[in-house]
Structures are given as structure tokens and as C-alpha cells.
Amino acid sequence: HTFLCLNIFLAFVVKIILTHTNQILFRPVLSSGKKMRVWSSSSAKDWINDIKSSSAASYGNHIKSSCAFIAFNAQSPGGGTLGILPLETGNGDKRQVLELHCHADLVTDFDFSPFDDELLATCSADVTVKLWRLPDTFQQVSSGQNITLGPEAVRVECVLFHPSADGVLASGAGNTAKIWDVSQKKAMAALEDHGDQIQSLTWKKDGCLLGSSSKDKKLRIFDPRATTSAVQSVQGHENIKDSRLIWLKTSDTILSTGFSQMRERQARLWDTRKFTSPVSTLNLDTAQGSLIPLYDADSGLLILAGKGDNVLHCFEVSTPDATLTQVNQCMTDLKSKGVAMVPKLALDVMSCEVIRVLQLTENSIVPISYNVPRKSLHEFHDDLFPDTPGKVPSISALDWFNGSNEQVLKVSLDPGKRTKQSFTSIAIPSLRETSTQLRQQARREEKEMEDMSWGMGKSVDNGQTSSSSSISSMTSSSITSPSSTSSKSTEFVTTPQGQKSLHSILGNNSKFRHIQGTVSHRGTHITNLKGLNLTTPGESDGFCANRERVAVPLKVSGGQIAVLELTKPGRLPDNSLPTIQNSTAVTDLIWDPFDCHRLAVAGEDAKIRLWRIPTGGLSEILSDPEQTLSGHTEKIYSIKFHPLASDILASSSYDMTLRIWNISSGKEEIILRGHTEQIFSLSWSPDGQQLATVSKDGKVRVYDPRHSVNPVQEGPGPAGSRGARILWVSDGRYLLISGFDSRSQRQISLHDVGSLALGPIATTDISAAPSTLIPFYDDDTNIVYLTGKGDTRVHIYEIQTEAPYFLQCSDFNSNEPHKGLCFLPKTECNVREVEIARAVRLGHNSLESIIFTIPRVKKEFFQDDIFPDTTMWWRPVLSASAWLAGSNGQHKKMSLKLEDMIPVSEAPKEVAIRKYKPSAFYLEEKTDEEKKEELLSAMVAKLGNLDDPLPQDSFEGVDEDEWDD
């Protein structure tokens, strides 16, 4: 009894000590191996907190690490997002987690290249494999370069880079494993000899063989360059639950983890030379989470971590004897969602850190270090750290596929001997190298043009000033054209040929490419929003706003709508607000563009109700609509007011019809037919004469409703059937459609209205996410803003009327996902601050303004180059009856220039001041006599005047009397 009490007391004391030190320290079990003792520890100050990990159901580890980055499954709608953060911050600052929107569905697995720290491969339930180049500056990760492999027939479960060849990748989808040559985007081998779903893949360390485990309980070994059938196979574990397979060193020993017939978790060692039965079996426990094995070939240590466990088991593996000897158990505070091992080259070898494991939990990443205790930490212990494989591949993909086998050269981990290695895979070129190559090419061509002008003995002077062009919207690097003259001059000039060559290298760039989005001051926000309805149909924007107020559907029964005044920011009261009682669930809502007090609301009961908001906003519950429009027989998708005529409203419905209403008479005037599938979106042309739709059947239709109830044009639209939006752009010349491709990748396309049947004239992929991109087009700047419900990013493009049509601008990113975005009239922008757009963003419980500005130096002038006269679309041009009778009209325009501002085009010109001497000054040759004279003058200047007194002449001497002392 006394002994039991003493143990309880000691356990209590240890718990208090650990609580106060925030340190996890675990005393090891002595082993017979050469390491003898291994301590595992984790300091709370090294934890990466405030992350949101996903509860993804897949065979992947859910977290991976390179020497530069950490990637993990991040919480997001659909699960298609990874969180990316740096492995080390260098100065102790808090790590910033950025989102990489990889796929349109769950990211099942991912892997970093063993040689290129910035190259990441991902696979997904959207049946594709993708490779991503992560920018080394760690900015705008989700806009990085990527390539796509596939699609496959079923969801892809695992992906793994080759251990010695660059550009070789293995993937497992269904019962087929494929070996890809990434540079060619081609599958070089398809290993179909699996009876069920592949659960894991493993390369032998020399890269000659590939092992797999599958749901049919078998382990297989392939020689993918010789045959597509397994060269060896054996019954692995008796249970079909998740099994893993890893190769140990370059030996013939492999390790598998899985479940026994009695549902015990097992680890088994196998000798591939006698691949008939396991050499040894370790029954661990009866926990339910699948085991993730992590093996360090240098130390021979094996980490076994179970999903959902708070224990990490450490074993020492003896490959000659095929034995597992337990070293220690690491008890953690939180349960694991996944684990990863940090590469050997990133460890702190001077503190005898032999392994570092990253534990992914629900809200944090916990680094756990395994250290071997040594008396001295001031010297490198080469017995603990043998040479390890370096960062340069031994062979290329082509050489490997042709049969070559070479080991990766090893490097020393001794900091005094280590040389920094850097390698960039051919799979995706580095952004930095691409920019450098462009600069070098630009300089070469400019030098050739300059040399040509000197050789001809002619002065090149056209009075043009040099300009800089951005290489790309991602790198934002700029090149300045060098000037060239035939004599000393104070003016900068550049050749038209030089400008043309630069343009051919760098391509078109938008003058809005440096657009900046900022959130307005918190004092302008409306906060404490409660009970928002987040289940409005995908065809609806989710909420709507005009220059005075915002209408937001609530999830309260009865289709209630909150109306919030933008002129009354602040915290809303905790008690209930006066609302609109729509009496049925809201499917879409929109403000009348000509009347800020009239709100049109479509309901699930196939009716459209129009509500009149009193001046100053709602002060009491509004339950009686001003008017109700009935005619549709099924639920309504969306509603749109006419852009020129008052009291004209269009609606689309599940009854596959479009109906045009005259609100002033309350009648249904026109019924448009021709759709066979769901109508995703509709849009009026800028002149109000035509109506365009995009639907689930993959077609785009254009109607002339006053002349025909059937479409006048049809053409192909997006291949995906998840949703789409349509807009008229470029003065009605083109149709912009945002939708999905056949792989569920979000994309935008441009269609010529005059030739819809020919399909899109331009298409660009945006990102992978489940929500449809909602576009807003500003006809003054030709800029389109795109974002989806639940997104954290607003994609921005300038649209041109010639190739390449889409010019990418800087994106706007937010920390939290938004529920919707609505743009306000141009008159709400502050032109003094060069605001080109202002939007209202609906967050989780707040409304805030986002201001889009263009950086300009001379902000005191009116920037008339980006503020043309704007359309006064808030004033009607026609009445409903006039439009229905066949009349057409056009909006007037107004200037946004304030009276006290001078247009920048009329600003006084400043005289250019040369910062550097012209190239002709340096090219001018001096004679030998001139050089001799300059040299003699410099020498004489250093000697000074010979008649000047010496410094010691001014020193005070010693008095004669002082010598006697």
C-alpha cells in the first residue's frame, strides 16, 4: 500500500513539473542497439498553433515536410486545400500559414520532391495528380505554377516521388499504380496487377523496385521497367483495414503495418528474397487508428504513430537480424491526425538530434525531437550522423526509364564540411530562374540593338522615355530599357526596336497589375451579425447591396431577411432585429438598380415578392410585400432587373423557362423556352436588347426576347456541370463565363457573341475549389473580379479584345473565408485616393468594405487614364411599356473628376534628371597622354606641397631641465 501511494505521489509531482515547464520529456527504455538511449522532447514554444487541420478520410499521412516547407491538409469546403508554412522562420517570428487551393475535391495524399524543396505533388478524389512550384519568397502560394497529370478513372489515393531520379513519380488510383515521366506529362507504366484499392506505395532506396499494399490484403513488388505484373506477392495482414509498406535502406528487408484478423495493430518485417512469410511480427495493441511508419535509414530508428493516438512508439530496426527493439514511447498531450518526418539535412545535428517528427493535431503542429544524450554538444558526433543522401538526383527520368541505376551521392552532415546544395527539378521551372533568364535575354537583345546603332554611326533619338515592364503578375519583377545615344546627353532615350523586343519577351501586362485591396477601418464595419443563412442556392450571390443598404437572408424559418443600413455601422444589438418576413425560403434576391428602396425576392414557392424599404431602414417587421408575381410552376433559380428599362424583371426557374415581367402591371409578358437542363445563370446585354444564359447541359444561349421565344444563338459552354455564371463584357462584344472543366477545375472563358457556335476564344484555369466563381465586371476599367462563397481570395483580371485576352492582376487575400461579395456604384469610390472599386464583403458575423486602389505617385491629380466617364446605370432610360414596344436607349455618362482636381494628362511636365552618365561617356576612349596626365595629377595630389612643414615640426620638445631627473 505504501509503495502504491509513493508511485501515485511521484506521478503527481512529475505531472506538475511537466505542466509548469511546458516540456515533454520521456525517459527511454534501454535497448541493446548502438544508440542505447534516445530522448524524445517537445517544447511548447516550438509548437505551431492556430491552424485548422482537416479530418480527411484517406490513406495519406496528412502532413509532409521538405527542408523548406511544411504542408498539411487544411480545413476547407470540399477538403481540396493544403496549408503551407515555412519549416523554419529564422528569427523566431510566428509562422504564417498560407492556403494552397489544390483540387476541387479532397486532397488524399501529397509528397515533396527529395531534391527540390519547392516541388510538391498532390493527388485528390477529383481523379487528378498535380505538381506545384511553391515560390521561395513564400508569397501568394496558391498562385504558384502547377501541371496536371490525368485524369484517372477513379480517385487517386497515393503519390510518391522516386528516390534517385528527377521527374519520376508514382501514383496509385483504384487497382492501378502508374509511373509518370513528369516532364512529358505521360504515364510510362501502368501496374494493374492489384485485386483491390491500392493503400500505399514504397520505392526501394536505389529506385529499382516499387512495393505496394492493397485492400486485397496482399503485398506486391514490381519491377516497373521490366513488366507491368508483380514480380513477387504475398499475403500481408489478415484485415482489409489500412495497411502501409516501407522499404528499409537499400537492403532486401521491408516493413509493413496493418491489422490482424483479431483487429490487433501489427508491424511485420519481410525478407524479399524469401517473400513467403514474415520474418518477424510485432503485435502492438488493439487501437483503431491505422499505423503510420516513419523510418530513418541512417540511425535505423522506426517511429510508429497511429491516427487518433497520443503515443509515438520508437523502435530500433536491425536489418541483418530482422528484429525490432523498442527504444521509447512518446506520450503527447494531443491526439494525432497525421505525422511526418523532417528531412535529415534540416536537423540540428550539433544538439544530437537524430530524428524530428511533426505531429499534426486539430489546431497545432507539434515538433518532437529525438536526441541522443552526449556530454559534449560543441563537437560533431560522426558516429551518430553518417553521410546521408544529398539534394542532387543521380540520374534523369529518361536514364532511369532506359534502365540506369545509380545511388544518390552522399554528403556529410558536419556543419564544418557541409556544402550547400541547390537543385531545381525540370518538372516545373523555378520562378526565380525564369525571371533571371528573361532579364538576361532582354539585356542581350538590347545590347545587340545598341551595338548595331553604334556600328552604323547613327544617333538613335526618338524623344521617347524609357519604361519598365513587369515580367509577370506573380513575380512583379521589372526591367528598365537601357538608353543609347551617340554622344554625351542629358536626355534618356530608347529605341522602338528595343521596346518591341522587350514586349515580345515579356508579353502584355495590365496597367492595373499592381491593384491593391484593403479592408476599410473597423469603425465602418457592421458586426455581431447572427443567424446568417449559408445555404442559399449556388445560383444566388447569397446577399445583395446597393449604395445605401444591404439585404442578408437569415436561417430563421419563414424566409426572414435582415436589411442593414450602410450609413449606420457598428455592433448590432444582441436582441432580434426587425426583418422582412418573406414567408418562404429565399432562393435569390436583388435590389432594383433604379430604386434603392425596392427589393425583389424569389422564393421556393415559385413566387417573386417585391418589398418597399422605408427611408432610414426597417424599424419594424415587414410582412406584407408591395407586390407578388406568380407564374412559374417550379422553384425559381435567379432574378435580374433590366439594365435600362424600369420595372422589367427576368427570372429563371426549375420549370426550364425564362420569364420576363412587367412590374408596373404585375403581368408576365414573355416566356422564353429552349432549355432542357438546369439554368445556372442569366445576364442582360448592356444595351438591354438580348439575354444570355448558361445551363447544366453545357450550352450557352442568347435570346432576343422581343422577337423570339427561342434562342437566336447557341454554343458550347463549360464542360463541368457543377455550376456556372455568365456576364456580358467589352461593351457587349463578348460573353464571360466562369465555370468548371471536365476535371472540376475552376476556369473562366471568353466567347465571341457573333460566333458562339465556335466555342470560347480564350480560357484560363483559376483554381480548384467546390464553389462557383461569382464575377463582377467594371466596364470603365475592363476589370473582372472573381470569388466564390467560402473563398479567401478575390481573383482579378483585365480583359482585352485581343490575345491573350486575360491579363492577370494582383489578387486580394483575406484571413477568413467570406460568404459573399457585392460591389457598389462607381460614385462611392474616392477618386482622390485612386479607388477604382469598392465592395461589401459578408463574413461569418460581420459586414466590411473592401477598397481596391491603384498605386500612383501624383495622387493630387485626377487620374483620367483610369477614370473615364462612367455610365449612370442607376438612372432608367426607358419605361417598361416603351421597351416592350420595341424602343431602345442608351445610358448617359458622367465624369468622376472633382472640381478642384486637375487631370493628370494636363499636369505640368517635369524635366527628367539623369541619375547616371550616358553610355557614350564610358565608351569614349582616352589617349595615352590623357591617361598619363590624369595619373600624374592623382599622384601629386596625394604627395601634397613640398614646402609644407612636416608634422613632427609642430610637436613640443622636452625641456633641458627634465633630462636631469
C-alpha positions, 0 to 999 in steps of 0.5 A: 500500500505504501509503495502504491501511494509513493508511485501515485505521489511521484506521478503527481509531482512529475505531472506538475513539473511537466505542466509548469515547464511546458516540456515533454520529456520521456525517459527511454527504455534501454535497448541493446542497439548502438544508440542505447538511449534516445530522448524524445522532447517537445517544447511548447514554444516550438509548437505551431498553433492556430491552424485548422487541420482537416479530418480527411478520410484517406490513406495519406499521412496528412502532413509532409515536410521538405527542408523548406516547407511544411504542408498539411491538409487544411480545413476547407469546403470540399477538403481540396486545400493544403496549408503551407508554412515555412519549416523554419522562420529564422528569427523566431517570428510566428509562422504564417500559414498560407492556403494552397487551393489544390483540387476541387475535391479532397486532397488524399495524399501529397509528397515533396520532391527529395531534391527540390524543396519547392516541388510538391505533388498532390493527388485528390478524389477529383481523379487528378495528380498535380505538381506545384512550384511553391515560390521561395519568397513564400508569397501568394502560394496558391498562385504558384505554377502547377501541371496536371497529370490525368485524369484517372478513372477513379480517385487517386489515393497515393503519390510518391516521388522516386528516390534517385531520379528527377521527374519520376513519380508514382501514383496509385488510383483504384487497382492501378499504380502508374509511373509518370515521366513528369516532364512529358506529362505521360504515364510510362507504366501502368501496374494493374496487377492489384485485386483491390484499392491500392493503400500505399506505395514504397520505392526501394532506396536505389529506385529499382523496385516499387512495393505496394499494399492493397485492400486485397490484403496482399503485398506486391513488388514490381519491377516497373521497367521490366513488366507491368505484373508483380514480380513477387506477392504475398499475403500481408495482414489478415484485415482489409483495414489500412495497411502501409509498406516501407522499404528499409535502406537499400537492403532486401528487408521491408516493413509493413503495418496493418491489422490482424484478423483479431483487429490487433495493430501489427508491424511485420518485417519481410525478407524479399528474397524469401517473400513467403512469410514474415520474418518477424511480427510485432503485435502492438495493441488493439487501437483503431487508428491505422499505423503510420511508419516513419523510418530513418535509414541512417540511425535505423530508428522506426517511429510508429504513430497511429491516427487518433493516438497520443503515443509515438512508439520508437523502435530500433530496426536491425536489418541483418537480424530482422528484429525490432527493439523498442527504444521509447514511447512518446506520450503527447498531450494531443491526439494525432491526425497525421505525422511526418518526418523532417528531412535529415539535412534540416536537423540540428545535428550539433544538439544530437538530434537524430530524428524530428517528427511533426505531429499534426493535431486539430489546431497545432503542429507539434515538433518532437525531437529525438536526441541522443544524450552526449556530454559534449554538444560543441563537437560533431558526433560522426558516429551518430550522423553518417553521410546521408543522401544529398539534394542532387538526383543521380540520374534523369527520368529518361536514364532511369526509364532506359534502365540506369541505376545509380545511388544518390551521392552522399554528403556529410552532415558536419556543419564544418564540411557541409556544402550547400546544395541547390537543385531545381527539378525540370518538372516545373521551372523555378520562378526565380530562374525564369525571371533571371533568364528573361532579364538576361535575354532582354539585356542581350537583345538590347545590347545587340540593338545598341551595338548595331546603332553604334556600328552604323554611326547613327544617333538613335533619338526618338524623344521617347522615355524609357519604361519598365515592364513587369515580367509577370503578375506573380513575380512583379519583377521589372526591367528598365530599357537601357538608353543609347545615344551617340554622344554625351546627353542629358536626355534618356532615350530608347529605341522602338526596336528595343521596346518591341523586343522587350514586349515580345519577351515579356508579353502584355501586362495590365496597367492595373497589375499592381491593384491593391485591396484593403479592408476599410477601418473597423469603425465602418464595419457592421458586426455581431451579425447572427443567424446568417443563412449559408445555404442559399442556392449556388445560383444566388450571390447569397446577399445583395447591396446597393449604395445605401443598404444591404439585404442578408437572408437569415436561417430563421424559418419563414424566409426572414431577411435582415436589411442593414443600413450602410450609413449606420455601422457598428455592433448590432444589438444582441436582441432580434432585429426587425426583418422582412418576413418573406414567408418562404425560403429565399432562393435569390434576391436583388435590389432594383438598380433604379430604386434603392428602396425596392427589393425583389425576392424569389422564393421556393414557392415559385413566387417573386415578392417585391418589398418597399424599404422605408427611408432610414431602414426597417424599424419594424417587421415587414410582412406584407410585400408591395407586390407578388408575381406568380407564374412559374410552376417550379422553384425559381433559380435567379432574378435580374432587373433590366439594365435600362428599362424600369420595372422589367424583371427576368427570372429563371426557374426549375420549370426550364423557362425564362420569364420576363415581367412587367412590374408596373402591371404585375403581368408576365409578358414573355416566356422564353423556352429552349432549355432542357437542363438546369439554368445556372445563370442569366445576364442582360446585354448592356444595351438591354436588347438580348439575354444570355444564359448558361445551363447544366447541359453545357450550352450557352444561349442568347435570346432576343426576347422581343422577337423570339421565344427561342434562342437566336444563338447557341454554343458550347459552354463549360464542360463541368456541370457543377455550376456556372455564371455568365456576364456580358463584357467589352461593351457587349462584344463578348460573353464571360463565363466562369465555370468548371472543366471536365476535371472540376477545375475552376476556369473562366472563358471568353466567347465571341457573341457573333460566333458562339457556335465556335466555342470560347476564344480564350480560357484560363484555369483559376483554381480548384475549389467546390464553389462557383466563381461569382464575377463582377465586371467594371466596364470603365476599367475592363476589370473582372473580379472573381470569388466564390462563397467560402473563398479567401481570395478575390481573383482579378483580371483585365480583359482585352479584345485581343490575345491573350485576352486575360491579363492577370492582376494582383489578387486580394487575400483575406484571413477568413473565408467570406460568404459573399461579395457585392460591389457598389456604384462607381460614385462611392469610390474616392477618386482622390485616393485612386479607388477604382472599386469598392465592395461589401464583403459578408463574413461569418458575423460581420459586414466590411468594405473592401477598397481596391486602389491603384498605386500612383505617385501624383495622387493630387491629380485626377487620374483620367487614364483610369477614370473615364466617364462612367455610365449612370446605370442607376438612372432608367432610360426607358419605361417598361411599356416603351421597351416592350414596344420595341424602343431602345436607349442608351445610358448617359455618362458622367465624369468622376473628376472633382472640381478642384482636381486637375487631370493628370494628362494636363499636369505640368511636365517635369524635366527628367534628371539623369541619375547616371552618365550616358553610355557614350561617356564610358565608351569614349576612349582616352589617349595615352597622354590623357591617361598619363596626365590624369595619373600624374595629377592623382599622384601629386595630389596625394604627395601634397606641397613640398614646402609644407612643414612636416608634422613632427615640426609642430610637436613640443620638445622636452625641456633641458631641465627634465633630462636631469631627473 
